[in-house]
Amino acid sequence: MEINKQRKDYLSWDEYFMAIAKLSSMRSKDPSTQVGSCIVGGDNRILSIGYNGAPNGFQDIEFPWSREGDMQNTKYAYVCHSEMNAILNYRGSRKDLENSRIYVDLFPCNECAKLIIQSGIKEVIYICDKYKNSDSTKISKAMFDKCGVKYHMLNIDKKIEIVLNND
């Protein structure tokens, strides 16, 4: 019997939950930005997931996915961000979200920051902060700092591939 021969290249919890957030983002129909989120409790159990997309009842094919033009004809007035969807998709007690953490590809905007704070999530782990100089991101970080929500970028040094077909 061999002891201590377990795999050494398994995913850490952070890598695992971020991979689930990334996998969730693949459901997004947004042609320019796909974002996924995964909310996790203190016991490393997944509470909810979400991705950015059209509101329920709004046909994706009729959705204005454009990034430019008047507000009424762009995605910005309509799209539900992944963080919002993950929080709203949760079906348990709101108490369970308290002190949880959220894994998200892209640092949250100020609107999502408010939802994260109000839901009781206490930690944000992200892998991209491409809008770090925007007012929205600066406001998010200021709100997180004032409200005691920790945030940090996850540095993943390995490529994680998900193979759905083993043929």
N, CA and C of each residue as an Amber inpcrd file, in Angstrom:
protein
   501
   0.8380000  -1.1800000   0.0000000   0.0000000   0.0000000   0.0000000
   0.8840000   1.2440000   0.0000000   0.6600000   2.1100000  -1.0050000
   1.4570000   3.3370000  -1.1080000   0.7690000   4.4720000  -0.3710000
   1.5030000   5.0960000   0.5150000   0.9870000   6.2310000   1.2750000
   1.7200000   7.4810000   0.8090000   1.0380000   8.6130000   0.8620000
   1.6110000   9.9060000   0.4690000   1.9800000   9.9640000  -1.0110000
   1.2030000   9.3290000  -1.8480000   1.4520000   9.3470000  -3.2930000
   0.3410000  10.1000000  -4.0300000  -0.3100000  11.0130000  -3.3220000
  -1.3850000  11.7580000  -3.9820000  -0.8230000  12.6890000  -5.0480000
  -1.6740000  13.0910000  -5.9680000  -1.2960000  14.0420000  -7.0100000
  -0.7600000  15.3170000  -6.3900000   0.2060000  15.9260000  -7.0270000
   0.7780000  17.1870000  -6.5370000   0.2650000  18.3850000  -7.3270000
  -0.3190000  18.1470000  -8.5120000  -0.7190000  19.2490000  -9.3900000
  -2.2190000  19.5350000  -9.3490000  -2.8840000  19.1920000  -8.2520000
  -4.3180000  19.4620000  -8.1390000  -4.5510000  20.9670000  -7.9300000
  -5.7820000  21.4000000  -8.1690000  -6.1280000  22.8100000  -8.0290000
  -6.2460000  23.2100000  -6.5650000  -5.7870000  24.4160000  -6.2590000
  -6.0420000  24.9860000  -4.9280000  -7.5180000  25.3690000  -4.8810000
  -8.0510000  25.6540000  -3.6980000  -9.4390000  26.0960000  -3.5960000
  -9.6560000  27.3500000  -4.4360000  -8.7450000  28.3280000  -4.3320000
  -8.8880000  29.5660000  -5.1040000  -8.9060000  29.2910000  -6.6060000
  -8.0250000  28.4450000  -7.0810000  -7.9950000  28.1040000  -8.5030000
  -9.2810000  27.3970000  -8.9290000  -9.7510000  26.5060000  -8.0860000
 -10.9780000  25.7570000  -8.3670000 -12.1780000  26.6930000  -8.5080000
 -12.3650000  27.5790000  -7.5280000 -13.5230000  28.4700000  -7.5680000
 -13.4060000  29.5030000  -8.6910000 -12.1960000  29.9520000  -8.9840000
 -12.0290000  30.8850000 -10.1030000 -12.3000000  30.1700000 -11.4250000
 -11.9000000  28.9100000 -11.5270000 -12.1800000  28.1420000 -12.7470000
 -13.6910000  27.9810000 -12.9390000 -14.4330000  27.8220000 -11.8600000
 -15.8900000  27.7350000 -11.9520000 -16.4680000  29.0750000 -12.4000000
 -15.9260000  30.1730000 -11.8840000 -16.3690000  31.4950000 -12.3330000
 -16.0830000  31.6660000 -13.8230000 -14.8850000  31.2620000 -14.2590000
 -14.5280000  31.3670000 -15.6830000 -15.4320000  30.4700000 -16.5370000
 -15.7010000  29.2650000 -16.0770000 -16.5860000  28.3650000 -16.8040000
 -17.9880000  28.9670000 -16.9130000 -18.4730000  29.5830000 -15.8360000
 -19.7770000  30.2420000 -15.8540000 -19.8070000  31.3680000 -16.8740000
 -18.6970000  32.0850000 -17.0200000 -18.6490000  33.2020000 -17.9710000
 -18.8720000  32.7330000 -19.4020000 -18.5960000  31.4750000 -19.6580000
 -18.7640000  30.9320000 -21.0050000 -20.2380000  30.8170000 -21.4070000
 -21.1600000  31.0050000 -20.4650000 -22.5960000  31.0270000 -20.7670000
 -23.0380000  32.3910000 -21.2900000 -22.2240000  33.4240000 -21.0770000
 -22.5920000  34.7790000 -21.4850000 -22.6740000  34.8840000 -23.0060000
 -23.6820000  35.5890000 -23.4670000 -23.8390000  35.8160000 -24.9110000
 -23.2880000  37.1690000 -25.3280000 -22.7170000  37.9070000 -24.3810000
 -22.1150000  39.2060000 -24.6770000 -20.9270000  39.0030000 -25.6080000
 -20.9260000  39.6130000 -26.7870000 -19.8410000  39.3880000 -27.7430000
 -18.5090000  40.0200000 -27.3420000 -18.5170000  40.9760000 -26.4170000
 -17.2580000  41.6540000 -26.0850000 -16.7250000  41.3470000 -24.6930000
 -17.5910000  41.0830000 -23.7260000 -17.1330000  40.8670000 -22.3490000
 -17.9220000  39.7390000 -21.7060000 -17.2420000  38.6590000 -21.3740000
 -17.8810000  37.5490000 -20.6830000 -17.3180000  37.4990000 -19.2650000
 -18.2040000  37.5780000 -18.2790000 -17.7800000  37.5830000 -16.8810000
 -18.6050000  36.5650000 -16.1140000 -17.9420000  35.8290000 -15.2380000
 -18.6120000  34.8690000 -14.3780000 -18.2740000  35.1160000 -12.9280000
 -19.1400000  34.6600000 -12.0340000 -18.9430000  34.8040000 -10.5910000
 -19.2920000  33.5020000  -9.8850000 -18.6280000  33.2810000  -8.7690000
 -18.8870000  32.1130000  -7.9340000 -18.8240000  32.5660000  -6.4760000
 -19.9290000  32.4120000  -5.7500000 -19.9790000  32.7860000  -4.3300000
 -19.7590000  31.5340000  -3.4980000 -18.8600000  31.6550000  -2.5140000
 -18.4310000  30.5020000  -1.7200000 -18.5210000  30.8250000  -0.2300000
 -19.0640000  29.8870000   0.5470000 -19.1510000  30.0500000   1.9900000
 -17.8380000  29.7220000   2.6770000 -17.7780000  29.9860000   3.9530000
 -16.5620000  29.7600000   4.7460000 -16.1290000  28.3120000   4.8030000
 -17.0380000  27.4010000   4.4970000 -16.7210000  25.9700000   4.5190000
 -16.3410000  25.4510000   3.1260000 -16.0160000  26.3760000   2.1980000
 -15.6280000  26.0420000   0.8190000 -16.7360000  25.3270000   0.0490000
 -17.9720000  25.6610000   0.3600000 -19.1030000  25.1370000  -0.4080000
 -19.6370000  26.2450000  -1.3060000 -19.9110000  25.8780000  -2.5500000
 -20.4380000  26.8490000  -3.5110000 -21.8780000  27.1830000  -3.1430000
 -22.1450000  28.4880000  -2.9990000 -23.4900000  28.9410000  -2.6740000
 -24.2680000  29.3420000  -3.9230000 -23.5660000  29.9430000  -4.8960000
 -24.2510000  30.3960000  -6.0980000 -23.2380000  30.7480000  -7.1850000
 -23.7210000  30.7860000  -8.4140000 -22.9000000  31.2190000  -9.5450000
 -23.7410000  32.1500000 -10.4160000 -23.0690000  32.8950000 -11.2840000
 -23.7730000  33.7790000 -12.2050000 -22.8580000  34.2060000 -13.3350000
 -23.4430000  34.7420000 -14.3680000 -22.6920000  35.2990000 -15.4990000
 -23.4500000  36.5100000 -16.0160000 -22.7800000  37.3650000 -16.7770000
 -23.4330000  38.5710000 -17.2840000 -24.3340000  38.2390000 -18.4640000
 -25.5110000  38.8520000 -18.4550000 -26.4440000  38.5960000 -19.5410000
 -27.6960000  39.4320000 -19.4570000 -28.6070000  39.1540000 -20.3600000
 -29.8720000  39.8710000 -20.4420000 -30.7600000  39.5200000 -19.2540000
 -31.6140000  40.4430000 -18.8440000 -32.5640000  40.1440000 -17.7650000
 -33.5190000  39.0240000 -18.1770000 -34.0290000  38.2930000 -17.2000000
 -35.0130000  37.2380000 -17.4690000 -36.1730000  37.8180000 -18.2770000
 -36.5800000  37.0920000 -19.2900000 -37.6890000  37.5220000 -20.1140000
 -37.3030000  38.3820000 -21.3100000 -36.0680000  38.8450000 -21.3370000
 -35.5710000  39.6540000 -22.4580000 -34.8640000  38.6950000 -23.3990000
 -35.3990000  38.5130000 -24.5820000 -34.8180000  37.5700000 -25.5340000
 -33.4140000  38.0220000 -25.9420000 -32.4350000  37.1490000 -25.7710000
 -31.0370000  37.4820000 -26.0930000 -30.8750000  37.9660000 -27.5280000
 -31.6490000  37.3990000 -28.4270000 -31.5400000  37.7530000 -29.8370000
 -32.0010000  39.1950000 -30.0790000 -32.8760000  39.7170000 -29.2200000
 -33.3800000  41.0860000 -29.3420000 -32.6310000  42.0730000 -28.4670000
 -31.6560000  41.5960000 -27.7340000 -30.9130000  42.4140000 -26.7770000
 -29.8960000  43.3030000 -27.5010000 -29.7940000  44.5740000 -27.1310000
 -28.8090000  45.4550000 -27.7720000 -27.4010000  45.2250000 -27.1990000
 -26.5950000  44.4090000 -27.8490000 -25.2730000  44.0560000 -27.3350000
 -24.1940000  45.0830000 -27.6850000 -24.5450000  46.1620000 -28.3500000
 -23.5690000  47.1630000 -28.7710000 -22.9560000  47.8900000 -27.5760000
 -21.6880000  48.2860000 -27.7350000 -20.9870000  49.0520000 -26.7000000
 -21.0310000  50.5490000 -26.9780000 -21.4030000  50.9090000 -28.1810000
 -21.3930000  52.3250000 -28.5620000 -22.7470000  52.7380000 -29.1050000
 -23.0490000  54.0410000 -28.9370000 -24.3070000  54.5920000 -29.4010000
 -25.0440000  55.2390000 -28.2490000 -26.3080000  55.6110000 -28.5000000
 -27.0770000  56.2150000 -27.4140000 -27.4110000  55.1270000 -26.3890000
 -27.5480000  55.5430000 -25.1610000 -27.7170000  54.6270000 -24.0250000
 -28.8130000  53.5870000 -24.2680000 -29.9030000  54.0010000 -24.8910000
 -31.0400000  53.1210000 -25.1130000 -30.7110000  51.9600000 -26.0570000
 -29.6930000  52.1210000 -26.8640000 -29.3410000  51.0990000 -27.8490000
 -28.0090000  50.4150000 -27.5620000 -27.5400000  50.5040000 -26.3090000
 -26.3340000  49.7840000 -25.9080000 -26.6840000  48.8110000 -24.7890000
 -25.7820000  47.9130000 -24.5350000 -26.0000000  46.8990000 -23.5030000
 -25.9830000  47.4730000 -22.0900000 -25.3470000  48.6210000 -21.8930000
 -25.0850000  49.1310000 -20.5480000 -26.3380000  49.4350000 -19.7260000
 -27.4090000  49.8230000 -20.3790000 -28.6370000  50.1290000 -19.6450000
 -29.3970000  48.8670000 -19.2380000 -29.0650000  47.7430000 -19.8280000
 -29.8770000  46.5360000 -19.6510000 -29.1640000  45.3470000 -19.0090000
 -27.8930000  45.1720000 -19.2750000 -27.2010000  43.9380000 -18.8870000
 -27.1690000  43.7540000 -17.3680000 -27.3610000  42.5270000 -16.9330000
 -27.2270000  42.1530000 -15.5240000 -25.8280000  41.5600000 -15.3560000
 -25.0360000  42.1630000 -14.4860000 -23.6690000  41.6950000 -14.2780000
 -23.6490000  40.3580000 -13.5480000 -22.5520000  39.6570000 -13.6750000
 -22.4410000  38.3150000 -13.0890000 -22.5960000  38.3330000 -11.5720000
 -22.0670000  39.3610000 -10.9150000 -22.1680000  39.4560000  -9.4560000
 -23.6350000  39.5870000  -9.0400000 -24.3810000  40.4370000  -9.7600000
 -25.8070000  40.6100000  -9.4840000 -26.5300000  39.2800000  -9.6580000
 -26.2510000  38.6120000 -10.7600000 -26.9310000  37.3410000 -11.0210000
 -26.5740000  36.2820000  -9.9880000 -25.3240000  36.2250000  -9.5780000
 -24.9310000  35.2400000  -8.5650000 -25.6480000  35.5130000  -7.2400000
 -25.7480000  36.7680000  -6.8530000 -26.4390000  37.1180000  -5.6060000
 -27.9290000  36.8070000  -5.7270000 -28.5360000  37.1850000  -6.8510000
 -29.9760000  36.9440000  -7.0340000 -30.3020000  35.4740000  -7.2740000
 -29.3560000  34.7100000  -7.8230000 -29.5770000  33.2800000  -8.0570000
 -29.5580000  32.4740000  -6.7620000 -28.9810000  33.0250000  -5.6970000
 -28.8820000  32.2920000  -4.4490000 -30.2750000  32.0460000  -3.8810000
 -30.5630000  30.8140000  -3.5120000 -31.8920000  30.4320000  -3.0530000
 -31.9620000  30.1310000  -1.5590000 -30.8680000  30.2770000  -0.8410000
 -30.8610000  29.9810000   0.5860000 -31.1390000  31.2170000   1.4240000
 -30.8280000  31.1130000   2.6870000 -30.9990000  32.2190000   3.6240000
 -29.9350000  33.2860000   3.3760000 -30.3450000  34.5440000   3.4200000
 -29.3870000  35.6370000   3.2430000 -28.2670000  35.5610000   4.2780000
 -28.5640000  34.9870000   5.4320000 -27.5490000  34.8330000   6.4870000
 -26.3550000  34.0230000   5.9870000 -26.6120000  33.0770000   5.0800000
 -25.5350000  32.2340000   4.5610000 -24.5580000  33.0110000   3.6830000
 -25.0130000  34.1230000   3.0970000 -24.1170000  34.9460000   2.2720000
 -23.1800000  35.7840000   3.1350000 -23.5750000  36.0300000   4.3830000
 -22.7390000  36.8410000   5.2620000 -21.3900000  36.1680000   5.4770000
 -20.3650000  36.9500000   5.3130000 -18.9690000  36.5040000   5.4760000
 -18.5100000  35.5360000   4.3890000 -19.2520000  35.4510000   3.3020000
 -18.8180000  34.6080000   2.1890000 -17.8230000  35.3770000   1.3270000
 -17.3470000  34.7300000   0.2810000 -16.4410000  35.3930000  -0.6580000
 -16.9470000  35.1640000  -2.0730000 -16.6060000  36.0910000  -2.9580000
 -17.0340000  35.9830000  -4.3450000 -15.8040000  35.9780000  -5.2390000
 -15.7800000  35.0270000  -6.1520000 -14.7290000  34.9160000  -7.1620000
 -15.3100000  35.4720000  -8.4500000 -14.6060000  36.3910000  -9.0800000
 -15.1010000  37.0240000 -10.3020000 -13.9220000  37.3430000 -11.2120000
 -14.1060000  37.1540000 -12.5240000 -13.0060000  37.4210000 -13.4630000
 -12.5630000  38.8810000 -13.4140000 -13.5370000  39.7860000 -13.4400000
 -13.2910000  41.2080000 -13.6050000 -13.6670000  41.9460000 -12.3250000
 -12.7960000  42.8590000 -11.8800000 -13.0800000  43.6050000 -10.6480000
 -14.4660000  44.2570000 -10.7470000 -15.2700000  44.1740000  -9.6980000
 -16.6520000  44.6620000  -9.7520000 -16.7850000  46.1720000  -9.9400000
 -17.8150000  46.5540000 -10.6890000 -18.1590000  47.9700000 -10.8550000
 -18.7790000  48.4810000  -9.5470000 -19.0090000  49.7790000  -9.4820000
 -19.5610000  50.3640000  -8.2590000 -20.9780000  49.8700000  -7.9540000
 -21.7820000  49.5850000  -8.9840000 -23.1370000  49.0760000  -8.7410000
 -23.0760000  47.6740000  -8.1320000 -22.2000000  46.8320000  -8.6490000
 -22.0490000  45.4840000  -8.0910000 -21.4090000  45.5310000  -6.7080000
 -20.5200000  46.4990000  -6.5010000 -19.9050000  46.6560000  -5.1740000
 -20.9830000  46.9010000  -4.1230000 -21.9690000  47.7130000  -4.4540000
 -23.0590000  47.9710000  -3.5070000 -23.8310000  46.6890000  -3.2000000
 -24.1050000  45.8910000  -4.2270000 -24.8160000  44.6240000  -4.0250000
 -23.9970000  43.6630000  -3.1700000 -22.6990000  43.5990000  -3.4330000
 -21.8060000  42.7330000  -2.6600000 -21.8210000  43.1470000  -1.1910000
 -21.6920000  44.4260000  -0.9440000 -21.6780000  44.9400000   0.4310000
 -23.0170000  44.6450000   1.1140000 -24.1240000  44.9640000   0.4460000
 -25.4520000  44.7770000   1.0400000 -25.7770000  43.3130000   1.3060000
 -25.2230000  42.4160000   0.4900000 -25.5130000  40.9850000   0.6640000
 -24.7250000  40.3690000   1.8170000 -23.6810000  41.0410000   2.2690000
 -22.8810000  40.5210000   3.3810000 -21.6150000  39.8040000   2.9610000
 -21.3340000  39.7460000   1.6650000 -20.0870000  39.1410000   1.1780000
 -18.9260000  39.9690000   1.7090000 -17.8950000  39.3130000   2.2220000
 -16.7960000  40.0240000   2.8730000 -15.4580000  39.9350000   2.1560000
 -15.4100000  39.2190000   1.0210000 -14.1360000  39.1300000   0.2960000
 -14.4060000  38.9810000  -1.1960000 -13.6430000  39.7200000  -1.9910000
 -13.7230000  39.6700000  -3.4520000 -12.3730000  39.2050000  -3.9820000
 -12.3790000  38.1340000  -4.7540000 -11.1600000  37.6210000  -5.3830000
 -11.3770000  37.7360000  -6.8900000 -10.4440000  38.3690000  -7.5700000
 -10.5980000  38.6270000  -9.0000000  -9.2880000  38.3310000  -9.7150000
  -9.3350000  38.2560000 -11.0500000  -8.1050000  38.0160000 -11.8130000
  -7.7970000  39.1150000 -12.8140000  -8.7250000  40.0480000 -13.0160000
  -8.4950000  41.1240000 -13.9710000  -9.0090000  42.4370000 -13.4000000
  -8.2100000  43.4760000 -13.5390000  -8.5860000  44.8180000 -13.0640000
  -8.3320000  45.8210000 -14.1840000  -8.8120000  45.4880000 -15.4020000
  -8.4860000  46.3090000 -16.5700000  -9.1040000  47.6990000 -16.5220000
 -10.0830000  47.9220000 -15.6700000 -10.6780000  49.2550000 -15.5440000
 -10.2420000  49.9480000 -14.2560000  -9.0770000  49.5870000 -13.7210000
  -8.6300000  50.0950000 -12.4160000  -8.5490000  51.6130000 -12.3360000
  -8.3770000  52.2780000 -13.4540000  -8.2960000  53.7390000 -13.4440000
  -9.6360000  54.4240000 -13.6810000 -10.7000000  53.6420000 -13.8200000
 -12.0270000  54.2280000 -14.0470000 -12.6130000  54.7160000 -12.7220000
 -13.4980000  55.6820000 -12.8140000 -14.1820000  56.1740000 -11.6180000
 -14.9500000  55.0570000 -10.9320000 -15.5970000  54.1970000 -11.7210000
 -16.3920000  53.1150000 -11.1640000 -15.5460000  52.2040000 -10.2670000
 -14.3760000  51.8150000 -10.7460000 -13.5130000  50.9250000  -9.9580000
 -12.9500000  51.6400000  -8.7350000 -12.5780000  52.8940000  -8.8900000
 -12.0780000  53.6640000  -7.7350000 -13.1530000  53.7740000  -6.6580000
 -14.3970000  53.9880000  -7.0850000 -15.5100000  54.0750000  -6.1320000
 -15.7450000  52.7180000  -5.4710000 -15.6870000  51.6390000  -6.2500000
 -15.8430000  50.2880000  -5.6850000 -14.8260000  50.0440000  -4.5810000
 -13.5680000  50.3440000  -4.8750000 -12.5090000  50.0980000  -3.8840000
 -12.6940000  50.9640000  -2.6500000 -13.1250000  52.2160000  -2.8350000
 -13.3730000  53.0940000  -1.6850000 -14.5070000  52.5420000  -0.8200000
 -15.5830000  52.0710000  -1.4660000 -16.7050000  51.4940000  -0.7050000
 -16.2700000  50.2250000   0.0180000 -15.5400000  49.3500000  -0.6720000
 -15.0650000  48.1270000  -0.0300000 -14.1950000  48.4610000   1.1810000
 -13.2850000  49.4230000   1.0290000 -12.4050000  49.8100000   2.1290000
 -13.2060000  50.3260000   3.3210000 -14.1820000  51.1840000   3.0710000
 -14.9950000  51.7670000   4.1500000 -15.8710000  50.7240000   4.8360000
 -16.3120000  49.7270000   4.0750000 -17.2700000  48.7460000   4.6000000
 -16.6250000  47.4350000   5.0370000 -15.3070000  47.3580000   4.9970000
 -14.6170000  46.1690000   5.4960000 -14.6720000  44.9610000   4.5840000
 -14.8240000  45.1950000   3.2890000 -14.7970000  44.0840000   2.3380000
 -13.3740000  43.9830000   1.7890000 -12.7360000  42.8450000   2.0150000
 -11.3760000  42.6360000   1.5100000 -11.4380000  42.2950000   0.0310000
 -10.4000000  42.6440000  -0.6860000 -10.3140000  42.2890000  -2.1030000
  -8.8540000  42.0880000  -2.4730000  -8.6350000  41.1350000  -3.3610000
  -7.2780000  40.9200000  -3.8650000  -7.3170000  40.1770000  -5.1940000
  -6.2690000  40.4390000  -5.9570000  -6.1230000  39.7800000  -7.2450000
  -5.5030000  38.4100000  -7.0220000  -6.0610000  37.4190000  -7.6870000
  -5.5320000  36.0620000  -7.6310000  -4.5460000  35.8900000  -8.7710000
  -3.3450000  35.5490000  -8.4510000  -2.3310000  35.2970000  -9.4720000
  -2.2660000  33.8050000  -9.7340000  -2.7410000  33.4210000 -10.8960000
  -2.7150000  32.0090000 -11.2830000  -1.5620000  31.8320000 -12.2510000
  -0.6060000  30.9970000 -11.8720000   0.5940000  30.8340000 -12.6870000
   0.5480000  29.5940000 -13.5860000  -0.5960000  28.9450000 -13.6390000
  -0.7020000  27.7830000 -14.5200000  -1.9350000  27.9230000 -15.4000000
  -1.8700000  27.3530000 -16.5570000  -3.0110000  27.3620000 -17.4670000
  -3.8990000  26.1840000 -17.1130000  -5.1690000  26.4760000 -16.9170000
  -6.1360000  25.4430000 -16.5690000  -7.0260000  25.2250000 -17.7860000
  -7.0140000  24.0230000 -18.3030000  -7.8340000  23.6980000 -19.4550000
  -8.9560000  22.7660000 -19.0210000 -10.1260000  23.0370000 -19.5580000
 -11.2760000  22.1900000 -19.2760000 -11.6420000  21.4800000 -20.5720000
 -11.5830000  20.1750000 -20.5510000 -11.8920000  19.3740000 -21.7300000
 -13.2680000  18.7420000 -21.5100000 -14.2120000  19.0640000 -22.3880000
 -15.5650000  18.5320000 -22.2430000 -15.7820000  17.2720000 -23.0640000
 -14.9190000  17.0370000 -24.0400000 -15.0580000  15.8710000 -24.8830000
 -13.7420000  15.0870000 -24.8160000 -13.7790000  13.8780000 -24.3090000
 -12.5670000  13.0760000 -24.1500000 -12.2280000  12.2380000 -25.3650000
 -12.8910000  12.4670000 -26.4880000 -12.5970000  11.6940000 -27.7100000
 -11.2530000  12.0730000 -28.2830000
